[in-house]
Amino acid sequence: MRNPRTLIAPLALLLPLAFLGACSKDEPTPVVEPTSAFQPTGSTGATAATGPTAETGGTTGNLPTTTAGAATGKVSSGQAAFTLTGDIRTSKALGNLVSTVYAPPPGGMALVWTAGGNDATTVGLGGISFTGTQPTSPSLSLTITVQDKGEITAFISSAGECTVTIGLASSSQISGAFNCTDLSAGPGATVDAMGSFNAQG
């Protein structure tokens, strides 16, 4: 039987990215891979290696693409930490930033922190970058996947169960905190959560 950690970890990486496409009005956008990148509206970018150079021409509502692996923002390391209370009670510190898609407001972000080693715990934040405080929504998702006492449980917030506060969102750094109430992973697992995160170049 396959290790459940190998099945859930990729899901934790992809779920926060699915909402990045919500900011495009002209064409539906599939799940964004961690190597994709975003630029603020009105900037110029090239499509992926197989496509031609494209310009936004000052239009609004579209996210131009860039060469795979590039991004307007430059972050490469970071940490996240959180505490859960309720049906699962645990505190975790995550020192590995494994997804670094990020552009300062009004760009996009898909950031995932992991514990590393044999611990499948992750925190993922995806959506439109901003400063201030916003509830989770279809354009802002927070995912907490926790491994505790041999069990792996994923909590996904995209309907206001959590509020996310970002105090700093520059071209080379983002930091903030989150607070969740009655965040459910399905029958038998509901928690309150609070935590913080940062990423820098």
C-alpha positions in Angstrom: 0.0 0.0 0.0 1.3 3.4 -0.9 2.4 5.7 1.9 -0.5 8.3 2.4 2.1 10.9 2.8 3.1 10.5 -0.9 -0.5 10.9 -2.0 -1.4 14.0 0.1 1.8 16.0 -0.1 1.4 16.7 -3.9 -2.2 17.6 -3.2 -1.2 20.1 -0.6 1.1 21.7 -3.1 -1.5 22.1 -5.8 -4.7 23.0 -3.9 -3.7 26.6 -3.1 -2.6 27.2 -6.7 -6.0 26.3 -8.2 -7.4 29.7 -7.3 -4.8 31.8 -9.1 -6.7 31.5 -12.3 -9.7 33.4 -10.8 -8.0 36.8 -11.7 -8.2 36.2 -15.5 -11.4 37.4 -17.1 -10.7 36.7 -20.7 -9.8 33.0 -20.7 -10.0 30.2 -18.1 -6.7 29.3 -16.6 -5.9 25.7 -15.4 -4.1 24.9 -12.2 -0.9 26.9 -12.0 2.2 24.9 -11.6 4.8 26.1 -9.0 7.2 27.0 -11.9 4.7 29.5 -13.4 5.0 33.2 -12.6 3.0 36.3 -12.5 3.6 40.0 -13.2 1.4 42.9 -12.1 -1.1 44.2 -14.6 0.4 46.4 -17.3 3.8 44.9 -17.4 5.4 43.0 -20.3 6.3 39.3 -20.3 7.2 36.5 -22.6 5.2 33.3 -22.8 6.6 29.9 -21.9 9.6 28.7 -23.9 7.5 27.4 -26.7 5.5 30.6 -27.1 6.2 34.1 -28.5 6.7 37.3 -26.6 3.4 39.0 -25.6 2.5 42.4 -24.3 -0.4 43.3 -22.2 -0.7 46.7 -23.9 -2.1 48.2 -20.6 -5.2 45.9 -20.5 -6.6 45.0 -17.1 -7.7 41.7 -15.7 -5.1 39.5 -17.4 -1.9 38.0 -15.9 0.9 37.9 -18.5 3.1 34.9 -18.5 6.8 34.8 -18.3 9.6 32.3 -18.9 9.1 29.2 -16.7 10.8 29.6 -13.3 10.9 33.4 -13.4 8.8 35.7 -11.3 8.4 39.4 -10.7 8.9 38.8 -7.0 12.0 37.1 -5.8 11.6 34.8 -2.7 13.5 31.6 -2.2 13.4 30.8 1.5 11.1 31.2 4.5 9.4 29.8 7.5 5.9 29.2 8.8 4.6 28.2 12.2 1.1 27.4 13.5 -0.8 26.0 16.5 -4.0 24.0 16.3 -6.5 23.5 19.0 -9.7 21.5 19.0 -9.9 17.9 17.7 -6.2 18.1 16.8 -3.9 19.9 19.3 -0.4 20.5 18.0 2.2 23.2 17.2 4.5 23.0 14.2 7.4 25.0 12.8 8.1 24.6 9.1 11.5 25.7 7.8 11.3 24.8 4.1 9.8 27.0 1.4 9.1 24.6 -1.5 6.8 26.7 -3.8 8.0 30.2 -4.5 5.6 31.7 -7.0 5.1 35.3 -5.9 4.7 38.8 -7.2 4.0 41.8 -5.0 0.5 43.4 -5.1 -1.4 43.3 -7.4 0.3 40.0 -8.5 -0.2 36.4 -7.6 1.2 34.0 -5.0 1.5 30.3 -4.5 3.6 29.7 -1.5 4.0 26.3 0.3 6.1 25.7 3.5 6.9 22.2 4.6 8.4 20.6 7.7 10.7 18.4 5.7 12.1 15.0 6.6 9.5 12.4 7.4 6.9 15.0 8.5 4.2 15.6 5.8 3.0 18.8 7.5 2.6 21.8 5.1 1.1 25.2 5.0 0.0 26.6 1.6 -1.1 30.1 0.7 -2.4 30.9 -2.8 -4.3 33.7 -4.6 -3.9 37.4 -5.3 -1.2 39.1 -3.3 -2.2 42.1 -1.1 -1.5 44.0 2.1 -4.0 44.3 5.0 -6.4 41.7 6.2 -8.7 39.5 4.1 -10.9 36.5 4.7 -10.2 33.4 2.7 -12.3 33.2 -0.5 -12.2 31.6 -4.0 -9.3 34.0 -4.8 -7.4 33.5 -1.5 -6.9 30.0 -0.1 -5.1 28.7 3.0 -4.3 25.0 3.3 -2.9 23.3 6.4 -1.9 19.7 6.1 -0.8 18.2 9.5 0.8 14.9 10.3 0.1 14.2 14.0 0.4 10.8 15.8 0.8 9.0 12.5 -2.4 10.5 10.9 -2.4 13.0 8.1 -5.3 15.5 7.9 -5.8 18.4 5.4 -7.7 21.5 6.3 -8.6 23.8 3.4 -10.0 27.3 3.9 -11.5 29.2 0.9 -14.8 30.3 2.4 -14.0 32.7 5.2 -13.1 30.2 7.9 -9.7 32.0 8.2 -8.5 35.6 8.0 -5.1 36.3 6.5 -3.1 39.4 7.4 -0.2 40.5 5.3 1.8 43.3 6.8 4.7 43.3 4.3 4.6 42.5 0.6 7.6 43.9 -1.3 9.4 42.5 -4.3 11.7 40.4 -2.2 9.7 39.7 1.0 6.3 38.8 2.2 5.2 38.2 5.8 2.0 37.9 7.7 -0.3 35.8 9.9 -3.5 33.8 9.9 -6.3 33.0 12.3 -8.9 30.3 11.7 -12.1 29.4 13.6 -14.0 26.1 13.2 -11.8 25.0 10.3 -13.1 21.5 9.3 -11.4 18.7 7.5 -14.6 16.7 7.4 -16.4 14.5 10.0 -14.5 14.3 13.3 -11.8 16.9 12.7 -12.5 20.6 13.4 -9.9 23.0 14.7 -9.1 26.6 15.5 -5.7 27.7 14.1 -3.4 30.6 14.4 0.0 31.0 12.7 2.5 33.2 10.9 4.6 33.0 7.8 7.4 34.8 5.9 9.3 34.4 2.7 12.3 36.3 1.4 14.8 36.4 -1.4 
